[in-house]
Amino acid sequence: MRNALICLTASIGLLTACSPAQNTALALHPPISPFTALVLVDGVSVINTHKTVEDHVIGWMTGQDCSLVRASQGDKYCVDNTPPPMEQRNTYCYKTLAATSCYDRRVASDEGRFRGTRIDMVPVQAQ
């Protein structure tokens, strides 16, 4: 109890050293302006994601992939965000001298070295 009272007294004594008129206002003043902070955050965002903070917000609101960097290179600002349709493809794998080789169809002459079938999901080819 005595230690708590000493700590409380010391902390009150330290707080009285602050002048409410000058130092508190100075302590609450941000070190950089909000505009400068936005420019810095936009710069970090563009470096890491190739999108500004505004692009992320607009993309979230529209459900699309929006990028000012892409638009500055001559492409569309917003593109559809849906993934391409996928199809299942079977791959047939055979043991070779140094490794395993896989093909898109069975190889009748290598049936003795057949090791298994691998199933891959690949984008649908445009017809």
Distance bins in CASP14 RR format, pairs under 12 A and 6 or more apart:
PFRMAT RR
TARGET T0000
AUTHOR 0000-0000-0000
RMODE 2
METHOD distances of the structure
MODEL  1
1 7 0 0 0 0 0 1 0 0 0 0 0
1 8 0 0 0 0 0 1 0 0 0 0 0
2 8 0 0 0 0 0 1 0 0 0 0 0
2 9 0 0 0 0 0 1 0 0 0 0 0
3 9 0 0 0 0 0 1 0 0 0 0 0
3 10 0 0 0 0 0 1 0 0 0 0 0
4 10 0 0 0 0 0 1 0 0 0 0 0
4 11 0 0 0 0 0 1 0 0 0 0 0
5 11 0 0 0 0 0 1 0 0 0 0 0
5 12 0 0 0 0 0 1 0 0 0 0 0
6 12 0 0 0 0 0 1 0 0 0 0 0
6 13 0 0 0 0 0 1 0 0 0 0 0
7 13 0 0 0 0 0 1 0 0 0 0 0
7 14 0 0 0 0 0 1 0 0 0 0 0
8 14 0 0 0 0 0 1 0 0 0 0 0
8 15 0 0 0 0 0 1 0 0 0 0 0
9 15 0 0 0 0 0 1 0 0 0 0 0
9 16 0 0 0 0 0 1 0 0 0 0 0
10 16 0 0 0 0 0 1 0 0 0 0 0
10 17 0 0 0 0 0 1 0 0 0 0 0
11 17 0 0 0 0 0 1 0 0 0 0 0
11 18 0 0 0 0 0 1 0 0 0 0 0
12 18 0 0 0 0 0 1 0 0 0 0 0
15 23 0 0 0 0 0 1 0 0 0 0 0
15 24 0 0 0 0 0 1 0 0 0 0 0
16 23 0 0 0 0 0 1 0 0 0 0 0
17 23 0 0 0 0 1 0 0 0 0 0 0
17 24 0 0 0 0 0 1 0 0 0 0 0
18 24 1 0 0 1 0 0 0 0 0 0 0
18 25 0 0 0 0 0 1 0 0 0 0 0
18 26 0 0 0 0 0 1 0 0 0 0 0
18 27 0 0 0 0 1 0 0 0 0 0 0
18 28 0 0 0 0 0 1 0 0 0 0 0
19 25 0 0 0 0 1 0 0 0 0 0 0
19 26 0 0 0 0 1 0 0 0 0 0 0
19 27 0 0 0 0 0 1 0 0 0 0 0
20 26 0 0 0 0 0 1 0 0 0 0 0
20 27 0 0 0 0 0 1 0 0 0 0 0
20 28 0 0 0 0 0 1 0 0 0 0 0
22 28 0 0 0 0 0 1 0 0 0 0 0
22 29 0 0 0 0 0 1 0 0 0 0 0
23 29 0 0 0 0 0 1 0 0 0 0 0
30 36 0 0 0 0 1 0 0 0 0 0 0
30 37 1 0 0 1 0 0 0 0 0 0 0
31 37 0 0 0 0 1 0 0 0 0 0 0
31 40 0 0 0 0 0 1 0 0 0 0 0
32 38 0 0 0 0 0 1 0 0 0 0 0
32 39 0 0 0 0 1 0 0 0 0 0 0
32 40 1 0 0 1 0 0 0 0 0 0 0
32 41 0 0 0 0 0 1 0 0 0 0 0
33 39 0 0 0 0 1 0 0 0 0 0 0
33 40 0 0 0 0 0 1 0 0 0 0 0
34 40 0 0 0 0 0 1 0 0 0 0 0
34 41 0 0 0 0 0 1 0 0 0 0 0
35 41 0 0 0 0 0 1 0 0 0 0 0
35 42 0 0 0 0 0 1 0 0 0 0 0
36 42 0 0 0 0 0 1 0 0 0 0 0
36 43 0 0 0 0 0 1 0 0 0 0 0
37 43 0 0 0 0 0 1 0 0 0 0 0
37 44 0 0 0 0 0 1 0 0 0 0 0
37 53 0 0 0 0 0 1 0 0 0 0 0
38 44 0 0 0 0 0 1 0 0 0 0 0
38 45 0 0 0 0 0 1 0 0 0 0 0
38 52 0 0 0 0 1 0 0 0 0 0 0
38 53 1 0 0 1 0 0 0 0 0 0 0
38 54 0 0 0 0 1 0 0 0 0 0 0
39 45 0 0 0 0 0 1 0 0 0 0 0
39 46 0 0 0 0 0 1 0 0 0 0 0
39 52 0 0 0 0 0 1 0 0 0 0 0
39 53 0 0 0 0 0 1 0 0 0 0 0
39 54 0 0 0 0 0 1 0 0 0 0 0
40 46 0 0 0 0 0 1 0 0 0 0 0
40 47 0 0 0 0 0 1 0 0 0 0 0
40 52 0 0 0 0 0 1 0 0 0 0 0
40 53 0 0 0 0 0 1 0 0 0 0 0
41 47 0 0 0 0 0 1 0 0 0 0 0
41 48 0 0 0 0 0 1 0 0 0 0 0
41 49 0 0 0 0 0 1 0 0 0 0 0
41 51 0 0 0 0 0 1 0 0 0 0 0
41 52 0 0 0 0 1 0 0 0 0 0 0
41 53 1 0 1 0 0 0 0 0 0 0 0
41 54 0 0 0 0 0 1 0 0 0 0 0
41 56 0 0 0 0 0 1 0 0 0 0 0
42 48 0 0 0 0 0 1 0 0 0 0 0
42 49 0 0 0 0 0 1 0 0 0 0 0
42 50 0 0 0 0 0 1 0 0 0 0 0
42 51 0 0 0 0 1 0 0 0 0 0 0
42 52 1 0 1 0 0 0 0 0 0 0 0
42 53 1 0 1 0 0 0 0 0 0 0 0
42 54 1 0 0 1 0 0 0 0 0 0 0
42 55 0 0 0 0 1 0 0 0 0 0 0
42 56 0 0 0 0 0 1 0 0 0 0 0
42 57 0 0 0 0 0 1 0 0 0 0 0
42 68 0 0 0 0 1 0 0 0 0 0 0
42 69 0 0 0 0 0 1 0 0 0 0 0
43 49 0 0 0 0 0 1 0 0 0 0 0
43 50 0 0 0 0 0 1 0 0 0 0 0
43 51 0 0 0 0 0 1 0 0 0 0 0
43 52 1 0 0 1 0 0 0 0 0 0 0
43 53 0 0 0 0 1 0 0 0 0 0 0
43 54 0 0 0 0 0 1 0 0 0 0 0
43 55 0 0 0 0 0 1 0 0 0 0 0
43 68 0 0 0 0 0 1 0 0 0 0 0
43 69 0 0 0 0 0 1 0 0 0 0 0
44 50 0 0 0 0 0 1 0 0 0 0 0
44 51 0 0 0 0 0 1 0 0 0 0 0
44 52 0 0 0 0 0 1 0 0 0 0 0
44 53 0 0 0 0 1 0 0 0 0 0 0
45 51 1 0 0 1 0 0 0 0 0 0 0
45 52 1 0 1 0 0 0 0 0 0 0 0
45 53 1 0 1 0 0 0 0 0 0 0 0
45 54 0 0 0 0 1 0 0 0 0 0 0
45 55 0 0 0 0 1 0 0 0 0 0 0
45 56 1 0 0 1 0 0 0 0 0 0 0
45 57 0 0 0 0 0 1 0 0 0 0 0
45 67 0 0 0 0 0 1 0 0 0 0 0
45 68 0 0 0 0 0 1 0 0 0 0 0
45 69 0 0 0 0 0 1 0 0 0 0 0
46 52 1 0 1 0 0 0 0 0 0 0 0
46 53 0 0 0 0 1 0 0 0 0 0 0
46 54 0 0 0 0 0 1 0 0 0 0 0
46 55 0 0 0 0 1 0 0 0 0 0 0
46 56 0 0 0 0 0 1 0 0 0 0 0
46 67 0 0 0 0 1 0 0 0 0 0 0
46 68 0 0 0 0 1 0 0 0 0 0 0
46 69 1 0 0 1 0 0 0 0 0 0 0
46 70 0 0 0 0 0 1 0 0 0 0 0
46 72 0 0 0 0 0 1 0 0 0 0 0
47 69 0 0 0 0 0 1 0 0 0 0 0
48 56 0 0 0 0 0 1 0 0 0 0 0
48 69 0 0 0 0 0 1 0 0 0 0 0
49 55 0 0 0 0 1 0 0 0 0 0 0
49 56 1 0 0 1 0 0 0 0 0 0 0
49 59 0 0 0 0 0 1 0 0 0 0 0
49 65 0 0 0 0 0 1 0 0 0 0 0
49 66 0 0 0 0 0 1 0 0 0 0 0
49 67 0 0 0 0 1 0 0 0 0 0 0
49 68 0 0 0 0 0 1 0 0 0 0 0
49 69 0 0 0 0 1 0 0 0 0 0 0
49 70 0 0 0 0 0 1 0 0 0 0 0
50 56 0 0 0 0 0 1 0 0 0 0 0
50 65 0 0 0 0 0 1 0 0 0 0 0
50 66 0 0 0 0 0 1 0 0 0 0 0
50 67 1 0 1 0 0 0 0 0 0 0 0
50 68 0 0 0 0 1 0 0 0 0 0 0
50 69 1 0 1 0 0 0 0 0 0 0 0
50 70 1 0 0 1 0 0 0 0 0 0 0
50 71 0 0 0 0 0 1 0 0 0 0 0
50 72 0 0 0 0 0 1 0 0 0 0 0
50 73 0 0 0 0 0 1 0 0 0 0 0
50 75 0 0 0 0 0 1 0 0 0 0 0
51 57 0 0 0 0 1 0 0 0 0 0 0
51 58 0 0 0 0 1 0 0 0 0 0 0
51 59 0 0 0 0 1 0 0 0 0 0 0
51 60 0 0 0 0 0 1 0 0 0 0 0
51 64 0 0 0 0 0 1 0 0 0 0 0
51 65 0 0 0 0 1 0 0 0 0 0 0
51 66 1 0 0 1 0 0 0 0 0 0 0
51 67 1 0 1 0 0 0 0 0 0 0 0
51 68 1 0 0 1 0 0 0 0 0 0 0
51 69 1 0 0 1 0 0 0 0 0 0 0
51 70 0 0 0 0 1 0 0 0 0 0 0
51 71 0 0 0 0 0 1 0 0 0 0 0
51 72 0 0 0 0 0 1 0 0 0 0 0
51 77 0 0 0 0 0 1 0 0 0 0 0
51 78 0 0 0 0 0 1 0 0 0 0 0
52 58 0 0 0 0 1 0 0 0 0 0 0
52 59 0 0 0 0 0 1 0 0 0 0 0
52 66 0 0 0 0 1 0 0 0 0 0 0
52 67 0 0 0 0 1 0 0 0 0 0 0
52 68 1 0 1 0 0 0 0 0 0 0 0
52 69 0 0 0 0 1 0 0 0 0 0 0
52 70 0 0 0 0 0 1 0 0 0 0 0
52 71 0 0 0 0 0 1 0 0 0 0 0
52 72 0 0 0 0 0 1 0 0 0 0 0
52 77 0 0 0 0 0 1 0 0 0 0 0
53 59 0 0 0 0 0 1 0 0 0 0 0
53 60 0 0 0 0 0 1 0 0 0 0 0
53 66 0 0 0 0 0 1 0 0 0 0 0
53 68 0 0 0 0 0 1 0 0 0 0 0
54 60 0 0 0 0 0 1 0 0 0 0 0
54 61 0 0 0 0 0 1 0 0 0 0 0
54 66 0 0 0 0 1 0 0 0 0 0 0
54 67 0 0 0 0 0 1 0 0 0 0 0
54 68 1 0 0 1 0 0 0 0 0 0 0
54 69 0 0 0 0 0 1 0 0 0 0 0
54 71 0 0 0 0 0 1 0 0 0 0 0
54 77 0 0 0 0 0 1 0 0 0 0 0
55 61 0 0 0 0 0 1 0 0 0 0 0
55 62 0 0 0 0 0 1 0 0 0 0 0
55 63 0 0 0 0 0 1 0 0 0 0 0
55 64 0 0 0 0 0 1 0 0 0 0 0
55 65 0 0 0 0 1 0 0 0 0 0 0
55 66 1 0 1 0 0 0 0 0 0 0 0
55 67 1 0 1 0 0 0 0 0 0 0 0
55 68 1 0 1 0 0 0 0 0 0 0 0
55 69 0 0 0 0 1 0 0 0 0 0 0
55 70 0 0 0 0 1 0 0 0 0 0 0
55 71 0 0 0 0 1 0 0 0 0 0 0
55 72 0 0 0 0 0 1 0 0 0 0 0
55 77 0 0 0 0 1 0 0 0 0 0 0
55 78 0 0 0 0 1 0 0 0 0 0 0
55 79 0 0 0 0 0 1 0 0 0 0 0
56 62 0 0 0 0 0 1 0 0 0 0 0
56 63 0 0 0 0 0 1 0 0 0 0 0
56 64 0 0 0 0 0 1 0 0 0 0 0
56 65 0 0 0 0 0 1 0 0 0 0 0
56 66 0 0 0 0 1 0 0 0 0 0 0
56 67 0 0 0 0 1 0 0 0 0 0 0
56 68 0 0 0 0 0 1 0 0 0 0 0
57 63 0 0 0 0 0 1 0 0 0 0 0
57 66 0 0 0 0 1 0 0 0 0 0 0
57 68 0 0 0 0 0 1 0 0 0 0 0
58 64 0 0 0 0 1 0 0 0 0 0 0
58 65 0 0 0 0 0 1 0 0 0 0 0
58 66 1 0 1 0 0 0 0 0 0 0 0
58 67 0 0 0 0 1 0 0 0 0 0 0
58 68 0 0 0 0 1 0 0 0 0 0 0
58 71 0 0 0 0 0 1 0 0 0 0 0
58 77 0 0 0 0 1 0 0 0 0 0 0
58 78 1 0 0 1 0 0 0 0 0 0 0
59 65 1 0 0 1 0 0 0 0 0 0 0
59 66 1 0 1 0 0 0 0 0 0 0 0
59 67 0 0 0 0 1 0 0 0 0 0 0
59 68 0 0 0 0 0 1 0 0 0 0 0
59 77 0 0 0 0 1 0 0 0 0 0 0
59 78 1 0 0 1 0 0 0 0 0 0 0
59 79 0 0 0 0 0 1 0 0 0 0 0
59 80 0 0 0 0 0 1 0 0 0 0 0
59 81 1 0 0 1 0 0 0 0 0 0 0
60 66 0 0 0 0 1 0 0 0 0 0 0
60 78 0 0 0 0 0 1 0 0 0 0 0
60 81 0 0 0 0 0 1 0 0 0 0 0
61 78 0 0 0 0 0 1 0 0 0 0 0
62 77 0 0 0 0 0 1 0 0 0 0 0
62 78 1 0 0 1 0 0 0 0 0 0 0
62 79 0 0 0 0 0 1 0 0 0 0 0
62 80 0 0 0 0 0 1 0 0 0 0 0
62 81 0 0 0 0 1 0 0 0 0 0 0
63 78 0 0 0 0 1 0 0 0 0 0 0
63 79 0 0 0 0 0 1 0 0 0 0 0
63 80 0 0 0 0 1 0 0 0 0 0 0
63 81 1 0 1 0 0 0 0 0 0 0 0
63 82 0 0 0 0 1 0 0 0 0 0 0
64 70 0 0 0 0 0 1 0 0 0 0 0
64 76 0 0 0 0 1 0 0 0 0 0 0
64 77 0 0 0 0 1 0 0 0 0 0 0
64 78 1 0 1 0 0 0 0 0 0 0 0
64 79 1 0 0 1 0 0 0 0 0 0 0
64 80 1 0 0 1 0 0 0 0 0 0 0
64 81 1 0 1 0 0 0 0 0 0 0 0
64 82 0 0 0 0 1 0 0 0 0 0 0
65 71 0 0 0 0 0 1 0 0 0 0 0
65 75 0 0 0 0 0 1 0 0 0 0 0
65 76 0 0 0 0 1 0 0 0 0 0 0
65 77 0 0 0 0 1 0 0 0 0 0 0
65 78 1 0 0 1 0 0 0 0 0 0 0
65 79 1 0 1 0 0 0 0 0 0 0 0
65 80 1 0 0 1 0 0 0 0 0 0 0
65 81 1 0 1 0 0 0 0 0 0 0 0
65 82 0 0 0 0 1 0 0 0 0 0 0
65 83 0 0 0 0 0 1 0 0 0 0 0
66 75 0 0 0 0 0 1 0 0 0 0 0
66 76 0 0 0 0 1 0 0 0 0 0 0
66 77 1 0 1 0 0 0 0 0 0 0 0
66 78 1 0 1 0 0 0 0 0 0 0 0
66 79 1 0 0 1 0 0 0 0 0 0 0
66 80 0 0 0 0 0 1 0 0 0 0 0
66 81 0 0 0 0 1 0 0 0 0 0 0
67 73 0 0 0 0 1 0 0 0 0 0 0
67 74 0 0 0 0 0 1 0 0 0 0 0
67 75 0 0 0 0 1 0 0 0 0 0 0
67 76 0 0 0 0 1 0 0 0 0 0 0
67 77 1 0 0 1 0 0 0 0 0 0 0
67 78 0 0 0 0 1 0 0 0 0 0 0
67 79 0 0 0 0 1 0 0 0 0 0 0
67 81 0 0 0 0 0 1 0 0 0 0 0
68 74 0 0 0 0 0 1 0 0 0 0 0
68 75 0 0 0 0 0 1 0 0 0 0 0
68 76 0 0 0 0 0 1 0 0 0 0 0
68 77 1 0 0 1 0 0 0 0 0 0 0
68 78 0 0 0 0 0 1 0 0 0 0 0
69 75 0 0 0 0 1 0 0 0 0 0 0
69 77 0 0 0 0 0 1 0 0 0 0 0
70 76 1 0 0 1 0 0 0 0 0 0 0
70 77 1 0 0 1 0 0 0 0 0 0 0
70 78 0 0 0 0 1 0 0 0 0 0 0
70 79 1 0 0 1 0 0 0 0 0 0 0
71 77 1 0 1 0 0 0 0 0 0 0 0
71 78 0 0 0 0 1 0 0 0 0 0 0
71 79 0 0 0 0 0 1 0 0 0 0 0
83 121 0 0 0 0 0 1 0 0 0 0 0
83 123 0 0 0 0 1 0 0 0 0 0 0
83 124 0 0 0 0 0 1 0 0 0 0 0
84 121 0 0 0 0 0 1 0 0 0 0 0
84 122 0 0 0 0 1 0 0 0 0 0 0
84 123 1 0 1 0 0 0 0 0 0 0 0
84 124 1 0 0 1 0 0 0 0 0 0 0
84 125 0 0 0 0 0 1 0 0 0 0 0
84 126 0 0 0 0 1 0 0 0 0 0 0
85 121 0 0 0 0 0 1 0 0 0 0 0
85 122 0 0 0 0 0 1 0 0 0 0 0
85 123 1 0 0 1 0 0 0 0 0 0 0
85 124 1 0 1 0 0 0 0 0 0 0 0
85 125 0 0 0 0 0 1 0 0 0 0 0
85 126 0 0 0 0 0 1 0 0 0 0 0
86 119 0 0 0 0 0 1 0 0 0 0 0
86 120 0 0 0 0 1 0 0 0 0 0 0
86 121 1 0 1 0 0 0 0 0 0 0 0
86 122 1 0 0 1 0 0 0 0 0 0 0
86 123 1 0 0 1 0 0 0 0 0 0 0
86 124 1 0 0 1 0 0 0 0 0 0 0
86 125 0 0 0 0 0 1 0 0 0 0 0
87 119 0 0 0 0 0 1 0 0 0 0 0
87 120 0 0 0 0 1 0 0 0 0 0 0
87 121 1 0 0 1 0 0 0 0 0 0 0
87 122 1 0 0 1 0 0 0 0 0 0 0
87 123 1 0 0 1 0 0 0 0 0 0 0
87 124 1 0 1 0 0 0 0 0 0 0 0
87 125 0 0 0 0 1 0 0 0 0 0 0
88 117 0 0 0 0 0 1 0 0 0 0 0
88 118 0 0 0 0 0 1 0 0 0 0 0
88 119 1 0 1 0 0 0 0 0 0 0 0
88 120 1 0 0 1 0 0 0 0 0 0 0
88 121 1 0 0 1 0 0 0 0 0 0 0
88 122 0 0 0 0 1 0 0 0 0 0 0
88 123 0 0 0 0 0 1 0 0 0 0 0
88 124 0 0 0 0 0 1 0 0 0 0 0
89 102 0 0 0 0 0 1 0 0 0 0 0
89 103 0 0 0 0 0 1 0 0 0 0 0
89 104 1 0 0 1 0 0 0 0 0 0 0
89 105 0 0 0 0 0 1 0 0 0 0 0
89 117 0 0 0 0 0 1 0 0 0 0 0
89 118 0 0 0 0 1 0 0 0 0 0 0
89 119 1 0 0 1 0 0 0 0 0 0 0
89 120 1 0 1 0 0 0 0 0 0 0 0
89 121 1 0 0 1 0 0 0 0 0 0 0
89 122 1 0 1 0 0 0 0 0 0 0 0
89 123 0 0 0 0 0 1 0 0 0 0 0
89 124 0 0 0 0 0 1 0 0 0 0 0
89 125 0 0 0 0 0 1 0 0 0 0 0
90 102 0 0 0 0 1 0 0 0 0 0 0
90 103 0 0 0 0 0 1 0 0 0 0 0
90 104 1 0 0 1 0 0 0 0 0 0 0
90 105 0 0 0 0 1 0 0 0 0 0 0
90 106 0 0 0 0 1 0 0 0 0 0 0
90 116 0 0 0 0 1 0 0 0 0 0 0
90 117 1 0 1 0 0 0 0 0 0 0 0
90 118 1 0 0 1 0 0 0 0 0 0 0
90 119 1 0 1 0 0 0 0 0 0 0 0
90 120 0 0 0 0 1 0 0 0 0 0 0
90 121 0 0 0 0 0 1 0 0 0 0 0
90 122 0 0 0 0 0 1 0 0 0 0 0
91 100 0 0 0 0 0 1 0 0 0 0 0
91 101 0 0 0 0 0 1 0 0 0 0 0
91 102 1 0 1 0 0 0 0 0 0 0 0
91 103 1 0 0 1 0 0 0 0 0 0 0
91 104 1 0 0 1 0 0 0 0 0 0 0
91 105 0 0 0 0 1 0 0 0 0 0 0
91 106 0 0 0 0 0 1 0 0 0 0 0
91 107 0 0 0 0 0 1 0 0 0 0 0
91 115 0 0 0 0 0 1 0 0 0 0 0
91 116 0 0 0 0 1 0 0 0 0 0 0
91 117 1 0 0 1 0 0 0 0 0 0 0
91 118 1 0 1 0 0 0 0 0 0 0 0
91 119 1 0 0 1 0 0 0 0 0 0 0
91 120 1 0 0 1 0 0 0 0 0 0 0
91 121 0 0 0 0 0 1 0 0 0 0 0
91 122 0 0 0 0 1 0 0 0 0 0 0
92 100 0 0 0 0 0 1 0 0 0 0 0
92 101 0 0 0 0 1 0 0 0 0 0 0
92 102 1 0 0 1 0 0 0 0 0 0 0
92 103 1 0 1 0 0 0 0 0 0 0 0
92 104 1 0 0 1 0 0 0 0 0 0 0
92 105 1 0 0 1 0 0 0 0 0 0 0
92 106 1 0 1 0 0 0 0 0 0 0 0
92 107 1 0 0 1 0 0 0 0 0 0 0
92 108 0 0 0 0 0 1 0 0 0 0 0
92 110 0 0 0 0 1 0 0 0 0 0 0
92 111 0 0 0 0 1 0 0 0 0 0 0
92 113 0 0 0 0 0 1 0 0 0 0 0
92 114 1 0 0 1 0 0 0 0 0 0 0
92 115 0 0 0 0 1 0 0 0 0 0 0
92 116 1 0 0 1 0 0 0 0 0 0 0
92 117 1 0 1 0 0 0 0 0 0 0 0
92 118 1 0 0 1 0 0 0 0 0 0 0
92 119 0 0 0 0 0 1 0 0 0 0 0
92 120 0 0 0 0 0 1 0 0 0 0 0
93 99 0 0 0 0 0 1 0 0 0 0 0
93 100 1 0 1 0 0 0 0 0 0 0 0
93 101 1 0 0 1 0 0 0 0 0 0 0
93 102 1 0 1 0 0 0 0 0 0 0 0
93 103 1 0 0 1 0 0 0 0 0 0 0
93 104 0 0 0 0 0 1 0 0 0 0 0
93 105 0 0 0 0 0 1 0 0 0 0 0
93 106 0 0 0 0 0 1 0 0 0 0 0
93 107 0 0 0 0 0 1 0 0 0 0 0
93 110 0 0 0 0 0 1 0 0 0 0 0
93 113 0 0 0 0 1 0 0 0 0 0 0
93 114 1 0 0 1 0 0 0 0 0 0 0
93 115 1 0 1 0 0 0 0 0 0 0 0
93 116 1 0 1 0 0 0 0 0 0 0 0
93 117 1 0 0 1 0 0 0 0 0 0 0
93 118 1 0 1 0 0 0 0 0 0 0 0
93 119 0 0 0 0 0 1 0 0 0 0 0
93 120 0 0 0 0 0 1 0 0 0 0 0
94 100 1 0 0 1 0 0 0 0 0 0 0
94 101 1 0 1 0 0 0 0 0 0 0 0
94 102 1 0 0 1 0 0 0 0 0 0 0
94 103 1 0 0 1 0 0 0 0 0 0 0
94 105 0 0 0 0 0 1 0 0 0 0 0
94 106 0 0 0 0 1 0 0 0 0 0 0
94 107 1 0 0 1 0 0 0 0 0 0 0
94 108 0 0 0 0 0 1 0 0 0 0 0
94 109 0 0 0 0 1 0 0 0 0 0 0
94 110 1 0 1 0 0 0 0 0 0 0 0
94 111 0 0 0 0 1 0 0 0 0 0 0
94 112 0 0 0 0 1 0 0 0 0 0 0
94 113 1 0 1 0 0 0 0 0 0 0 0
94 114 1 0 1 0 0 0 0 0 0 0 0
94 115 1 0 0 1 0 0 0 0 0 0 0
94 116 0 0 0 0 1 0 0 0 0 0 0
94 117 0 0 0 0 0 1 0 0 0 0 0
94 118 0 0 0 0 0 1 0 0 0 0 0
95 101 0 0 0 0 1 0 0 0 0 0 0
95 102 0 0 0 0 0 1 0 0 0 0 0
95 107 0 0 0 0 0 1 0 0 0 0 0
95 110 0 0 0 0 1 0 0 0 0 0 0
95 111 0 0 0 0 0 1 0 0 0 0 0
95 112 0 0 0 0 1 0 0 0 0 0 0
95 113 1 0 1 0 0 0 0 0 0 0 0
95 114 0 0 0 0 1 0 0 0 0 0 0
95 115 1 0 1 0 0 0 0 0 0 0 0
95 116 0 0 0 0 1 0 0 0 0 0 0
96 102 0 0 0 0 0 1 0 0 0 0 0
96 103 0 0 0 0 0 1 0 0 0 0 0
96 107 0 0 0 0 0 1 0 0 0 0 0
96 110 0 0 0 0 1 0 0 0 0 0 0
96 112 0 0 0 0 0 1 0 0 0 0 0
96 113 1 0 0 1 0 0 0 0 0 0 0
96 114 0 0 0 0 0 1 0 0 0 0 0
96 115 0 0 0 0 1 0 0 0 0 0 0
97 113 0 0 0 0 1 0 0 0 0 0 0
99 113 0 0 0 0 0 1 0 0 0 0 0
99 115 0 0 0 0 0 1 0 0 0 0 0
100 110 0 0 0 0 0 1 0 0 0 0 0
100 113 0 0 0 0 1 0 0 0 0 0 0
100 114 0 0 0 0 0 1 0 0 0 0 0
100 115 1 0 1 0 0 0 0 0 0 0 0
100 116 0 0 0 0 1 0 0 0 0 0 0
100 118 0 0 0 0 1 0 0 0 0 0 0
101 107 0 0 0 0 1 0 0 0 0 0 0
101 110 0 0 0 0 1 0 0 0 0 0 0
101 113 0 0 0 0 1 0 0 0 0 0 0
101 114 0 0 0 0 0 1 0 0 0 0 0
101 115 0 0 0 0 1 0 0 0 0 0 0
101 116 0 0 0 0 0 1 0 0 0 0 0
101 118 0 0 0 0 0 1 0 0 0 0 0
102 110 0 0 0 0 0 1 0 0 0 0 0
102 114 0 0 0 0 0 1 0 0 0 0 0
102 115 0 0 0 0 1 0 0 0 0 0 0
102 116 0 0 0 0 1 0 0 0 0 0 0
102 117 0 0 0 0 1 0 0 0 0 0 0
102 118 1 0 0 1 0 0 0 0 0 0 0
102 119 0 0 0 0 0 1 0 0 0 0 0
102 120 0 0 0 0 1 0 0 0 0 0 0
103 109 0 0 0 0 0 1 0 0 0 0 0
103 110 0 0 0 0 1 0 0 0 0 0 0
103 113 0 0 0 0 0 1 0 0 0 0 0
103 114 0 0 0 0 0 1 0 0 0 0 0
103 115 0 0 0 0 0 1 0 0 0 0 0
103 116 0 0 0 0 0 1 0 0 0 0 0
103 117 0 0 0 0 0 1 0 0 0 0 0
103 118 0 0 0 0 0 1 0 0 0 0 0
104 117 0 0 0 0 0 1 0 0 0 0 0
104 118 0 0 0 0 0 1 0 0 0 0 0
104 120 0 0 0 0 1 0 0 0 0 0 0
104 122 0 0 0 0 0 1 0 0 0 0 0
105 117 0 0 0 0 0 1 0 0 0 0 0
106 112 0 0 0 0 0 1 0 0 0 0 0
106 113 0 0 0 0 0 1 0 0 0 0 0
106 114 0 0 0 0 1 0 0 0 0 0 0
106 116 0 0 0 0 0 1 0 0 0 0 0
106 117 0 0 0 0 1 0 0 0 0 0 0
107 113 0 0 0 0 1 0 0 0 0 0 0
107 114 0 0 0 0 1 0 0 0 0 0 0
107 115 0 0 0 0 0 1 0 0 0 0 0
108 114 0 0 0 0 0 1 0 0 0 0 0
110 116 0 0 0 0 0 1 0 0 0 0 0
END
